[in-house]
Amino acid sequence: MLSKLMGLFSKDLAMDLGTANTLIFVKGKGVVLNEPSVVALKRDSGKPLAVGLEAKQYLGRTSPSVVAARPLKDGVIADFDMTRIMIREFILKVKSATGFMKPRMLIGVPSGVTQVEKRAVIESAEQAGARDIYLIEEPMAAAIGAGLPISLPQGCMIVDIGGGTTEVAVISLYATAYSESVRVAGDEANESIVRYIQKKYQVLVGENTAEQVKISIGSAYPLDHPLSMEVSGKDLVEGIPRTITLTDEEVREAMSEPIEVILESVKRAFEKTPPELAADVGEQGITLAGGGALIRGLDRLIQHEMKLKVNVADDPLTCVVMGAGIALHDVKEYRRVFIN
């Protein structure tokens, strides 16, 4: 009775707690927060200076008295205290949208998450002020958000490429027939670009610059119209600032290794999926979600290699949080897909 009463004065909240970005969906309001999963703290007191977009500007630019970092690594919590602070601050940011009582929460987590990692996520949410807390696997949430028919007796494949992990899953009748989580995704692509520029040009660039390169001219398949951009960094020989010009072909070469890992995970999914479900996927195609789905030509590359239709979700960046929001809106219908 108390839980029902509290529900009258608070709104359900779904969270995609991602390595790169955290998104929050509030029932009746949609996506109310989409910010980088970054925290900046005072080193001596541990007091938060900034979270999200503002904190991202601190990366690589802090003084010794300030620490700025991503508390999640490869899709899981790497720093419990910073994660708790980040979740709390994000909830405070959207407090006016959730009501004045503790919100009920559904949080998306990677499919390969361990019991210890599940407990860490739940405790972080509890200490941040949530009440009833549920977990859902990210590929399942992404499939719901992408509008795939997960309730029907037919196989559908979702490939959710986030910041820290790539999740591949085949789903049928509200259940996951096969799933795999590889800890190679958008962040690894950024790191590959940093290493490539350092090796070829002896120029060191930061993580944010590498991400901008990936977004601006990155591709997984040859482009119809070549792209290029100027990139500034530190010359490792002279120790002075230096600007170079990168082409889309160079960035494609830089990202080839992580892209190949993602492609191999999709191939393995077909190898390990029952024949009937694999045939269903062959008819309906593969759906891409997550920020990595926006890499130019990735759908064309997978389609070329797999000889299958590949679809990109309408809004791949918000698929997980939208799917979690839909599931939380109808807990009775979707409770079977929540993680125990």
Buried (B, 14 or more C-beta within 10 A) or exposed (E): EEEEEBBEEBBBBBBBBBBBBBBBBBBEBEBBBBBBBBBBBEEEEEEBBBBBEEBBBBBEEBEEEBBBBBBBBBBBBBBBBBBBBBBBBBBEBBEEBBBEBBBBBBBBBBBBBEEEBBEBBBBBBBBBBBBBBBBBBBBBBBBBBBBBBBBEEBBBBBBBBBBBBBBBBBBBEBEBBBBBBBBBBBBBBBBBBBEBBBEEBBBBBBBBBBBBBBBBBBBBBEBEEEBBBEBEBBBEEEEEEBEBEBBBBBBBEBBBBBBBBBBEBBEBBBEEBEEEBBEBBBEBBBBBBBBBBBBBBBBBBBBEBBEBBBBBBEEBBBBBBBBBBBBBBEBEEBEEBBEE
